[in-house]
Amino acid sequence: MKKFNRIHFYGFLGLSFFPVLPFFLISLVYGFFVLSLSLKSFSQKESYNLIPKRERRTLVFAFYGFFFVLALRMLLTGQIVSEINNFSAALPLLLTPLPFFFSNFYLSNKEIGKIMFSYVTASLLLGVSIIGTIGYFIIIDKNFSSGLVRQALDNSIIRELHPIYVSLIFIFAIFILLKKSIIKKSKLAFASGVFLISMVFLIESRIGIISMIIILLYFICCANISLVKRLLLFSSLAFFAGTTIVMFPSIKNKFERLYFSELTLPNKKWPTSPQIRIGIYTCAFNTFLESPWLGYGVVTSNIRLNECYNRYQNFQKIEYNTHNYFLFVLISSGFVGLIFFILFLFFMFKCLRKGKPSEGTLLLIIFCLFLLVENILSRSVGVMVYVFFVSAFILHNFKAENH
């Protein structure tokens, strides 16, 4: 019975291994996580919830408002089955508000430590598996190139990996490790953090590198050190980041593509990644203007987006998504859906500030940066990262003072 009392801990612990789990196991551990929260909430008599009931209701109303618009659009178009199939990977997102209701209990410092240790361990194993796969392809091809990294991600023994999602997992693990290395003065945590920082550079995700630098700047600003040491650390970080970007041609090339002279429409056979994105964003905005209030739904909006983009006649024909979750919300559920989604994020910021304000706000800002360049919440891995850390803040940081 005592172990059953901590069932939510075991559910959370299982969820913490999602970085190294295949997709079908991710679904299973997420289901167990939700079930454990439900069972614990209904069996808990006392309440430690520091989020007022009115705020919780408003937040959940804003969150489900977006899905209500999608459902309404689904009924109007009559494409119910195809809409659900296209949105199936993100269906776990429907359960993300649960921790706001099921937070009448809490996780102790010891329990949250074990959960974060498991998540970091899983992230390190993910990094090691990527290195191992890269090594395998180096042995086969007898040379190293940046293309091998993407090849290793696509052929991972765990599951097919995407650079942005992998860097998102690593970024949050780096935050945990750096915090532990500062608080506990752990050399192992520091070394593990350096390894994952190296992995972010190896993956060559621009948003990953930018987010990592933001986190490092945060720790430098919050460190209890003299002004001279802080300036020295700022200078060292700038030198390290600049030198790394300049010395590695593939990383340098990725940032050079962000020059304003390169930011044009993809009116050529082989456009760069930023040019493709500008084309996608332009088409997404034009699609929005055609149905501004309720959008087109998930399926039709994606069809119209690609019909528009194919006019650029690039050599490589790929079916694109919006590569920006806010634009996805805009074209699929219109201006009304976007208002609900922004309200949800606003109340999320407001709720997280009740715990440890700077940390919760920082991690949510980082997540929003990723939302600006990828449809993070349209894939199960992105949903897991979001659910995992939001739940951690709610179930640990929002406990009552006397508990």
N, C-alpha and C positions, 0 to 999 in steps of 0.2 A: 504493500500500500504506500510505503514511503517513496518507492521509486516511481509509482504512478503519480504522486504529487508533483514530481519534477518532469512529467511527460513532455511539457513544452520545451524543456531544456534538451531532451533527447531528439525531439523534432527539429529544433534549431541546429543541433550538432550534426544531424544527418544532412541538413540543407547546406552546411558550411563546406561540404566536399564537392559541391556542384562544379567547380572549375575543372575537375578531372573525370567527371562522369559523362558517359554517352547520353544522348537525348532521352532515351526511354527511361533511364535511371533518374535523370533530373526530374521527370514528371512524377515518378514514384516518391522520391524524397520530398518533393514539394507538396504532394498530396498528404504525406504523413505529417509534414510540418503544419499544414492547415488543420488537419484532424486533431493534432496534439494541442494546438491553440484553442480549438473549439471545446475539446473535452476539459481542458484545464479551466477555461473561462466559466463553463457551466457548473463546475464542481467547486469553484472558489466563492466563498461567501463574503469575505472582506474585500474592500476596494482600495487600491493605491493609485488610481488613475488621476494624474495631475492635469490632464487635458479636459477642460470643461465640456460637458455634454453638448452644449450648444455649438462649440467650435468643432467637435467631432462630427456632428450632424451636418454642419455647413460644408466641411471638407469632403465628406462622403457624397453629399448632394452634388457638389461641383464635379467630383470625379465621375460619378455615374451619369451626370448630365451629358458629357461627351459621348458615352456609350448609348444613351437614349437617342441622341440625334442620329448616330450610326444605325441603330435599330429602326428608327423611323424611316430613314432613307432606304434601308433594306426592304421594308414593307412596301414603300412606294415604287421601288424598281422591280420588286418581285423576284430578285435574285438571292433568295435567302440562303440556299445551299452553297452556292459559289462564294457568297460573301463570308460565310462562316468558315469555309475551307481556306480562303485567303487570309483569314484573320486567326486561324487555329493556333499558330505558334505563339500568339500574344494573348490567348484566352486566359492563362494564369494571371494576367494583369487585372482581370475582373475581381480577384480576391485580395488585391493589395491593400485595400482599406481595413481589412480584418484586424490587423494589430492595433488600430486606433480604438476599436471597440473591445478587443480582447487584451487589453493592457491593465486589467484590474489585478494583475500579478506582476512579478518582476523577476529578472535574472540577477543573481548575486555577482559580485566582482569575480569570484572564483569561476563561476559558470561562464560568464562572458569572456574570461581569459581563455578557458578551454575552447570555446567556440571560435574565437579569433585565431588561436593557435592552429586549430584544424583548417581554417580558411587559408591562413598563410602557408601551412604545410602543403595543402592542395595546390596553391598558386606556384610554390617552388617546384613541386612535382611536374606541374604543367610546363614550367620553364625548362626543366631538365629534359622532359620528353621532346620538346621542340629542338633543343640542342642536339639530342641524340638522333633525331630524324634528319637534321641538317648534316650531321656527321656522316650519316648513312649515304645521303645524296652526294656529299663531297667525295666519298670513297668510290662511288659509281662514276661520277662525272670527272673526278680528278681535278677539280678546280672549284673556287668559291665565287659566287656572284650574289647580288641582292635578290635575283630571281629565285635562288635556292631557298631563301627564307619563306617566300610565298608558296613555293612548291612544298616545303616542309609543313606549312600550316594547312595546306589543302589535303595533304596525305597523312595527317597526324593519326596515330594509333588510337587516340581517344575519340575524336570526332573531327569533322571538317571545321577548321578554325578560321576566323576572320581577324585580320590585324587590329582593327579598331576595338573589337570586343575583347580580344586577348589583352591589349594594352589597358583597357578599362579595368579588367580583373587585376592586372599587375599594379595599376595606380593605387587602388584601394589597399592592396597588400603592402605597398611601399609606405603608405600613410601609417598603417598599423606598426610596421617594423621600425620606422623612424621614431615614432612615439615611444615604443618600448626601449629602443636604444638610448633615448634621452632620459626617460624616467628611471629605468632599471640599470642604465649604463651597461647594456649588454652588447658585447663585441660580436656575438653570434648574430644578433638581430641586425646590427649595423652591416655586417658582411652579407647577410641575406638580402638586405635592402639594396646594397650596391649591386648584387647579382641581378636583381629584378630591374634596377635602373638601367643596367647594361642591356637587359633583354628588351626594354622599351626602345632604346636606341637601335638595337638589332632589328626589331620589327619595322622600324622606320615609319611609324604612324605620327603624322604631324601633330594631331590633336593630343596624342599620348605624350609626346615630348613637351608640348606647351603646358599640358596639365601637370606633368611631373615637375616642371620648373616652378609652376605656381605653388605646388605643395612644398617644395624645398624653400621657396621664399617665405611661405607661411611659418615654417619651423624656425627659420632664421629670425623673423620678426618677433616670434613669441619666445625665443630663447632668452633665458635670464643671464645675459652676458653684457659686457661693456660695449659702448658705442664703437670703439676701435675694432674689437673682435667682430662685431656685427658687420661693419664696413668691409673688413677683411674677408668674411664669409661671402658677402655679396659679390665682391670682386672675384673671388675664387670660383663662385658659381657661374658668373658671367664669362670668365675665361674658359672654364671647362666646357660649358655649353657651346660657346662660340667656336672653340678649337675643334670640338667633336663634329659640329656641323660642317665646318670648313674642310677638315681632314678626310671625311668620308664622302666621296663624290655622289653616291646615291642619295644620302641625306641632304647634302648641299643642293642637289638638283631639285629635290622635293620642295625646299623652301624658296629656291630661285623662281620656281613656277608661280609663286605668289606675287611676283613683281606686277605692278599695275599694267605694264606693257604686255604681259602675258594673259591678263584677265579679260579675254575677249570671248565672243560666241564661238562655238566649235564648228566654224565654217571651213573645215578642211578634212582630209582623209584620216589623219592620225592626230586628233586633238589631245592636249594634255589633260590630266585629271582635273585641275581647276577649271579649264575651259568646258569640260564635260559637265561639271557641276553648275557652271553659269548657264549653260544650255538647259539643264534640268530645272534650275530655279526659275528661269524665264518662262519655260513651258508650264511649270506648276502655277506660277502667278497668272498666266493667261487662262489656264484651266479654272482657276478660282474665280476669275472675272466672269466666266460663262455661267457659273452657278454659285453666286457668292454667299447665300444665306445658309443652305443646308448641304452644299457640296454635291458630289456624285456618288458617294458610297465608296467602299474600298476597291471593288473590282472595276467599275466604270471609270473612276478617277485614274487608276493605273493605266487603263487602256488609252484614255485620252492623253495622258502624259506622254506615253511612248509614241502615239500617233503624231503628236506635235514634235517630239525630239527626232523622229526618223526623217523629218524634212531637212535636217542638216546633212544627211547622206554621208555619214562617216563610214569608213571601210568596215569597221567591226560592228556588227549588229548585235546588241545586247539589250535585254529588257531591263530597264532601270526602274528603281524606286526613287522617291524624292530626295533621298540622302539628307533629309532634314525632317525631324519628327513634327515640328511645328507646321511645316508646309504640308506634310501628310495629313495632319488634323484639318488643316485649312481646306484642302481639296476634297477630302473624304466626308467631312461633316460641316464644312462651311464656316462662316464667321461665328455662328452661334456655338458650334462645337469648340472652336478655338477659344472663345470667351470662357467656356466651362473649364477647359484644360488649363488656361492661364490662372483662373481662379483657384483651381486645385493646387497648382504650384505655389501660388501666393500663400495659401493657408498651410501648405507644407512647410514653407519657410517660417511662417509664424509659429507653427507647432514645434519645429525643431529648435527654435530659439528658447524654448522653455527648458531644454535640457542643458547641453553645453553649447552655448550659442555659436562660438566661432567655429568649432569643429563641425557641427551639423550643417551650418550655413556653407562652409567651405566645400564639404563633400557634395552637397546638393548643387552648388554652383558648378563644380567639376562635372557632375552628371548632366547638367543642362548644357554645358559646352559640348559634350558628346552628342546630345540631342540635336544640336545645331548642324552637325556634319553627318549624322547617320540616324536611321530609324531604329534607335536602340530598343525601344519598347515594342517593336514589332517582332522581335526574336526572343525565344525563351531564355537565352543566356543573359540578355540585357535585362529582362524582367527579373531574373534571379538576383542579379547584382543589386538592383533597386530594392527589391523586397528584403533581401538579406540585411542591408545596412540601415534602411529605414526602420525595420523591425528591431534591429539591435539598439538603435537610439531610443526607441519608444520603450522597449521592455527593460532597458538598463538605466538610462539616464532620467526617465520620468518617474522613478519610484519616489515614494514619499520620504521626507527627511528622516523620519524615525525608523525607516526600514532600509 
